[in-house]
Amino acid sequence: MQNYFSSLSSSKALCHILLSILLFLSSFNKASSFRLQGAAVKGQLLCKGIPAAHINVGLFDVDRNPGDPDDLLDKE
């Protein structure tokens, strides 16, 4: 490793080191975004204080990124 960096100019060697560190650290951010997630909802839907009957309810994953559509997780 020492011979590789000694053959480069000091500014190029520094750029290679910084780029390697940046790529290594960015892999942690990507790995953590693919962790298993879960959500659950339990309750009663009321309309003017009376339990609503025969109503379809959907659970959506609302995305903040433009161009990334919201995903329907489940419906009942």
Beta strands, then each sheet from edge to edge (+ up, - down):
strand 1: 46-47
strand 2: 50-51
strand 3: 58-61
strand 4: 71-75
sheet 1: 1+ 2-
sheet 2: 3+ 4-
end
